[in-house]
Amino acid sequence: MESFVHLRKGDTPTRMHADLGGLKDDELGRGGFVGRTASLYRRNDPTAYTARGPLSPTDVLSSQLEPADATDPAGGPLLMYSNADCQILLSRRSAQMPHFTRYVDGDLLCFTHTGTGRVDTEFGPLSYRPGDWVYLPKGCTWRQIPDAETTWLMIQAVDEFRVPPAGVLGRHFPFDPNQATVPEPAPCEDGDGPRGDDGYRVALVHDPIDGVATTTLCYQHHPLDVAGWQGDNFPFVFNIADYTVLTSETMHLPATVNLFMQATGVYVMNFLPRPAESRPGTERMPWYHRNVDYDEIAFFHSGSLYGIPMPPGLISHAPQGVHHGAPEKARERSRRKFDEYDRVDWSVIAIDTRRRLTPSPAVLANDLGQH
């Protein structure tokens, strides 16, 4: 039962997530860090296990995966993880799309890991660069035109992506909407862009989600002929450099303070460079946890953690109910180097899902742990 009174038994620190005295801080919590919780202080590292079976964690380098769009301009992204609420895909496109496309099963939220280019949409064109989130509403017609090979982490949610409620932090948390780039109308004329013998092709991507169209519409006029638009349902681009980062001197804050966008059963977070916790004895690493109500995906974009480079493009999946967290060796180093580093320089994209995610065969075949 939830209560203002939290019980305390046995050997526990005076301050939460600090001054552990050699014990290992392990959280068993509900509701993704906002529900009932128990902190268990262990003598051993709870992640020191080997795993077999469908709930085994996976780690895969995105550079080792081979999306169809990396070699075939007409190809689609690679499905990596899925459940009833969302699909998580990888695109690595270097050639412009030879057709237009329209995802009809849900909104798209695409994180630009590498590359630059342009997305032409019905609402107007949007340029993108590394660190950009590109949001494309369900049913929006668009076409990607990369300047250089572009790696996108793509999330398709069955429900709408929305900005999380501001709550006590105010209207401009987690970001100021004025810093998003919204397209200006730029109607295309017939003769612009790819036109086949049967007209302008719009590839509809729908169930099963494999990034390849199973229905094609052919228009005799240009599908991006919109001269003007109004409303509150539109594509946009937002760079992580403009995201509002919350910090604390005395406590490593839970993942939920990094929320960026959310849909039913899907929560997207930005873990970005920030000042490190500065009060002596404070644990700077996320505590061990099982996050028993959510699966977690971490996509390592760039940066380092207290002098240790982050592996760019690493994708890590931690199923709900399975211990995860930085290994004890990394935690010991963060304590030892406490006075040497005053910043956390990582850039990590995180996705939490309420339903369990199923790794695709491509992920399992390239899993670094080969579970």
N, C-alpha and C positions, 0 to 999 in steps of 0.2 A: 504494500500500500504506500502511495506517495505521501510524504510527510515533511514538515519542516524539521523534524528530528531525524538525523541520520545516525544510525548506530555505528559504534566503533568497537572492534574487538581485537584483542591480541596486539601484535607489534605493528604500529602504524605511525607514519610521520605526522608531525604537527601541522604541516602545511601541505595542501594537495599538490601532487606532481612536483615535489621539491624535497630536498634533504632526505633522500631515501636510505642513506646509511648502508648501501650495498644491496638492498632489496630491489626487486624488479616490479615496476608499477604496471599492473595489468587491469584494464577496465572491462567489465562485463556490463554493457549498457543497452538500453532499449531506445527506439525512436531516433537513431542516428545522432547521439550525443545530447539530445534534449529531453529524454525521458528518464525513467528510473535507472539508477546506476549503482554498481558496486565496484569499488577499487580493491583489487586483490594484490597483496604485497608478497611476491614469491621469492624464493631463494635462487631459482634458476630461470634461464631465458625460455619463455614459453613458445618462442618460434623455432627452437632447436628440435625440429622433428623432420621426418621424411613422410611424404604423402603418397597415397595410392587411391584411385577412385575418382568419381565424377566431381567431387568438391575439392580437388587438388588445386592449389594456386598455379597460375601460369605467368611466365615472363617471356616476352618475345620482342626482338628488335624489329621495328617497322621496316628497316632497310633490307631485312631478310625475307619479307613478304612480297608477293608479286601480284599486285592488282592488275586486272586486265587492261585498265586504261593507261598503264605504264608503257605498254608496247603497241596497243591498238587504239587509235584515236576514237573509234566507235565503241570501245569497251567501257565497262563501268568499274566502280570501286569494288574492293574486296570486303565481304562480310567477315567480321572478326568475332563479334559477340552479339547475342540477341536474346530477347525475352518477349513476352506479350506486349510490353509497353514501348520497346525501343529496339533499334538496331544500331550497332557501332561499326563503322566501316572505315576503310583506309583507301585514299585515292593518291596516285602519284602520276599526275598527268603532265606531259610535256608538249603535246600537240593540241591545237584547238579542236573543240568538238566539231564534228562534221554535220551536226544536226542540233536542234534545240532539245531541251529536256524539261520534264515536269514530273516531280515526285508527288504522287497522289495519295499516299498512305499516311503522310504526316509532315510536320515542319522539319526543316533541316537546319542544323547548327554546325558550321564547318570551321575548324580551327586551322589556321595556316601555320604549319611547322616550318616549311621552307618554300621559297619561290615568290614570284611576283606575277601580276597579271590583271585581268579584268573579267568581271562577270557582267554580261549584258542581260538585263532583265526587262520585263514589261514595264517596270516603273522607271527605267533608265539604267545607265551603266554604273558599276561600282568597281573601283580599283582596290586591289588587296596587296598586302606585304606581310612578311613574317610577323607573327604575333597578333594578326587580325582574326577576329571572329567574323564570319560571314553568315548572316541569318537570311534564310529563304523560306517564306511562308508556304504552307501546304498548297499545292496546286499552282504555284507561280511558275511561269515559263521563263527559262534562262539558258544561257550558253556560256561556258567557260573558255576564255582565251588567254592561256598562260604566256608570259614573256619568257619564263624559265621554268624548268621542271618544278612542279608544285606538289608538295605533300600536304594533304588535308586529312585531319582526323574529323570524321563526319558522324554526327549523331542524328538519327531520324527518330522523332518521338511520335507516337500515335496521337497523343493529345497535343494541345498547343503549348509551345514554349512561352513562358511569361517571366517578367522581372519579378523577383520575390518581393513580398510585402516589406515595406521600409521599416515598420515597427518603430521602436524608440529611437533609432538612429536617424530618422528623418527621410525626406523625399529623395535626397540625392545619394542614398546608399542603395545598392553597392556601386552605382556609377551615375554620373551626371549625364542624362540623355542628350544634352547639347553637344557632348563629345562624340556621339555616334554620327557616322556619315550616312546620310539618307540620299537616295538617288534623285536626280532631276530628270524630268521627262526628256527623252531624246528619240522621237519616233523614227523608226527605220523605214526606208523606202524600198519598194520592190526592186530587186537587183542587188541589195545589200546582203552579205552573208551567204551561207551555203543553200543552194536551191538545186534539187534534183529534177529529173524528168517528170516526176509526179508532184512537184511543188516543194514547199518548205516543210520539212519533216519535224514534227514534235514527238519525241520519244517519251511515252508515259511509263514511268517506273513504278511498278506496283507488285503486290504479293504474287509469288514469293520474292522477297527482297534479295536480289543478287546483283543489283547495280545495273542490270541490263533491261532494256525496255521489252515488254511483252505486248504492248499495243502502240501503234504509230498513227498519229494524225497527220494528214497532208493538207496544207493550206495553199491556196493559189495566191494569197496575199501574205505579206511579211507578218509573222506572229508578234513582232515587237513594234507595233504601229501605234502605241499609246501616246497621244499628244498631251495628256494631262491626267492627274489623279488626285484624289483626296480621301481622307479616312485615317484609321489608326492601325491598319493591317498592311505592312509594307516591309520589304527587305532593308537591311542596313549592314554596315560594317563598323566594328568597334575593336580598337586595339587594346591589348592588355596593359600597355604602358599608361593608359588613362583610367585604369581600374582603381578604386579606393581600397587601400590596404589598411586593415585594422591591426593594431599591435598592443602588447602589454609588456611592461618591464618585469612583472612579477610572476607571470604564468604563461605557458604555451597555450594559446587559444585553440579551442576545438575547430574541427574542419568546417563546421557550419558557418563561421564568420566569413568564409571565403566564397559564399554562394554568389553565382553570377546569373544563371537562368534556371528555370525549373519547369517541368511538365509533370503530369500525373505519373508518379512512380520513378521519375528521373530528375536528378539534381546535378547541376554542372557547376564546378568551382574552379577558381583561379588561385593557385598558391604562388605568390610572387615575391620578388626581393623586398626585404623589410629590415628594420633594426632588430637585432637579436635581443632576447630577454637578457636583462642586465643585472638583476638582483642575484647575488651569489647563492648557490644551492639550487636555483631553479633549473628544472629539466628543460632543455631546449628542444629536444626531440619529441615528436608525437609519442604518447605513451602506448605501450602494447595494448591491443584491443581486439575484440572480435566483431564489433559492430553488428550484432546478431540479427538486425532487421534489414541490412543492406549489403549488397555486393559492392565492391569498390574497384574502380579502374583508375590507374594513375598513368598519365602520358608525360614522359620527361622531355620537356622542350629544350631547356638550356640551363646553364649556370653550374654552380658548385655548392656544396654543403660543408662549410667550415674547412675549405681547402681541398676537398675531395670532389673532382669533376663529376657532374651528373652525366650518365650515358644518354646522349641525345637520341630521341626516337624510341627509347625503351617503353614498352607497354606492359604494365603489371596488373594482374587481376587477382584480387583477394576475395574468395567467396565468403558470404556471411556465415558466421559461426566458426570460422577458422582463424586462429591467431595470426596476426601480421603486425608489422612494424619494423623499424630499423633494427639491425642486429646489435647485440650488446657491445660488440667491438666498436661500432660507430658511436654508440652512446658514451662509452668510456672516453673515446677521443674528444667528443664535444665537451665533456667535463674537463678533460686535461687541457684543452685549448680555449678554455672559457675566456681568459683575459686576452687571447691573441686575436680573436674574431669578434667583431661587434655587429656583424650583419649576416643575414641569411640571403644568399644570392641565387636561390633556385627559382626556376619557372616551371611549374608542374600544372598540368590540366588534370582535374579529377572528375570522375563521373560516378555517382552513387545511384544504385537502382534498387527499388523496393523488392522486385522479383529477382529470383536467381537468373544469372546470365549463363547461356550455353556457349562455350567456345566453339568456333568453327573448326572443321578438319584442318584448314590451313594454319590456324594458331596452334593446334595440338601437334602438328607435324614439325613446327618450328620452335616449340617450347624449349627454352634454354635448360629447364630442369628435366625435360622429357618425362613428365609424370605419367 
